[in-house]
Amino acid sequence: MSVPISNRPKSQMNILDKRIPRNPKYANVQSTIDTGDSLTKFLKRNEDLRASKKQQTGEIFKRMKVSTLIQLIIQVADINSFENLKNGED
């Protein structure tokens, strides 16, 4: 059995152009290099903020806690009572 001999020269492939095989075990691992703010980071952060909000698409106002609503009602009542006293003295 003889080995066929070819006159074609082998192509010289640059070692840096060689493709690195991917390991599916580490497919979700990201690099830890922080190069500062970029458009992709901004969009990801914006998407995370939008997902964490409880605001529905049709709502105009932001939601507030019950304690904040009570404080607001108390402040409005104080202002109204002050104005009623002021108008009553005139």
Order of alpha helices (4+ residues) and beta strands (2+ residues): alpha-alpha
